[in-house]
Amino acid sequence: MKALLLAAGLGTRLQPFTLHHPKALAIVNGKSLLQRNIEYLQAHGIRDVIVNVHHFADQIVAAIETNNGWGSTITISDETEVVLETGGGLQKAAWYFENEESFVLMNVDMLTNMPLIKMIHQHQTNKPLATLAITDRISSRYFLFNTLNQLCGWRNTVTQEEKGAVLGFEIILKQTLQQKAFSGIHVISNKIFNRIQQHGKFSLVDVYMSLCLDNVIEGYDHSESLLIDVGKPESILKAEGLFE
């Protein structure tokens, strides 16, 4: 199995570090976020990884070359001309997964000890279009799942914006939906590439919302695992207390 690490973002929340460096190279206990997630994938048998780059792309490329990919075979998906967001970034890297039945996609700034192999096993057993890592943590934005653990929509609890199949649901049915916070980790079937209708710069959330009514997209709840979004300077210190 192969993986895509999303590392092209500007990392504005992580300033001032990201004024001069990509967020993927932020250090947690002597290791960059990029190295940590490369090694996390290795621990679950994944050593073929494509990394998308945009912000200070040359620094990421240099780190990979200097460290020989930390033992993995790493390919670069170059978005230096324009950052394509999560959906556009995946679409640009589609060629890399041509011969894969399914693959892993991760945000480079998420750290976790989630048993990825169990998530992959669930995906391979149930064969949905995608499986999304989720938890019960508090957030302002949630994916919405029905009692069958199938994705039905998305909700911003601050703005009350909703997307997806949930828009057509009656109020009583909405009350049966479970709000789950997304962990930035996906296991995705190769079939998704023939079903994505968007082009250019777009979010995978919008892809899922356009497909969840007619395709099964499941959740994988790992609320018992460690998880931290290393998106702010203070979260670096918190991460250092959780990950050696």
JORA-V315250 format. One record per helix or strand. SS is the DSSP state (~ for helix, > for strand). FROM is the first residue (numbers start at 1). TO is the last residue. If there is no record, write none. Layout:
{{SS FROM TO} {SS FROM TO}}
//
This chain:
{{> 2 6} {~ 12 14} {~ 17 19} {~ 23 25} {> 27 28} {> 31 32} {~ 33 43} {> 48 53} {~ 57 66} {~ 68 71} {> 73 78} {~ 85 92} {~ 94 97} {> 102 107} {> 110 112} {~ 116 126} {> 130 135} {> 141 145} {> 150 156} {> 162 164} {~ 165 168} {~ 171 174} {> 178 189} {~ 190 194} {~ 204 211} {> 217 221} {> 227 229} {~ 233 242}}
//
